[in-house]
Amino acid sequence: MQAMLSPDDISRYKTQGYLLLNNFLTIDECRTMRERAAALLAAFDPNLNPRLVFHAKGNEHVSNSNLMESTDNISFFFAAHAFSLDGRLLCDKTEAIVKIGHALHDCDPVFQRYSHGPKMHEIARNLGYKRPLIGQSRYFYKLPRLKGVISPHQDSTVLYTEPLSCYAIWLALENATHDNGCLWVIPGSHHMGLRVRVIRDEISGKSRLISLGTFAPLDDSSFIPLEVAAGTAVLFCGELVHKSNQNISTRSRQAYAVHFIEGDKSHKYPVENWLQRPGGFGELHYI
Ligand code: FE2
């Protein structure tokens, strides 16, 4: 079988911290995933399933506990301002949805098929992973009306292993542009090291950020936009600094992202990591 990533691809990934894989999905596959997400949302009744409803601020969960409670299910994150004080959704679900997560890869047959697909196995194998685990999966809507912003961060902050191993595969299901809130990255920033990690505070049980060193402030002018066509996969390292800006266009920027870590005995997922999934993270497997 031909390698998914050529030696040149791997070299660029190691240098830049990210790689664009054009035509990773066909337009039909993008549509299948969008339609599946729409069907999940349409079938979801926030009143009957309050445990699976979370409020989002900007484009993210309001508190880390939301992320923790959704590691092994399909939860729905809505814009906080779309709810009344007594918790009723004030508008149509499709106008307030921010994201769906964080176990679509395990709990839904369509997303399971793509998350555990042959290309995912090939990438893990080409990168040298022996026992890849899926840490989480997220479906982003990035609706223009909600104007969500994701501030600069590194994904290994939450999915921290020793040694570091997190990487993401971010699939553009619609064209991602400067105006509708594409990913922005600082090329090579993964070489600067991981700035913070999230651990569980022993006393309060809550999440706590700990600094991993002294770092120069991020230079906003170092970010570059990754404008990509629907069907493109963005493979990026867990230490790559990335963000996304407001969607100032009139259309959504839907995307699906899966995060992987190495589960081989050469790597450790520390017990003090704040993010823990009941029963542990599942292995990338063949469907
Ligand atoms: Fe991220």
Residues whose N, C-alpha, C, O or C-beta is under 5 A from the ligand:
A	BS01	FE2	D155
